[in-house]
């Protein structure tokens, strides 16, 4: 469902936005594993916030580029 929404919202930019969110998620997960040895519920919330911030930044960049 999220991929479909990204395609509708971002069109040809969807793969780049999804890749950026995946990288952001990976960075938070790797950081969490190195610092506390795993992922907690609070970190899942942080991952969601990082993903949302990336999507909003991407949307702003795409609108300014157009």
Secondary structure as GFF3:
##gff-version 3
##sequence-region A 1 66
A	DSSP	alpha_helix	2	10	.	.	.	ID=ss1
A	DSSP	three_ten_helix	11	13	.	.	.	ID=ss2
A	DSSP	alpha_helix	14	36	.	.	.	ID=ss3
A	DSSP	alpha_helix	41	65	.	.	.	ID=ss4
###
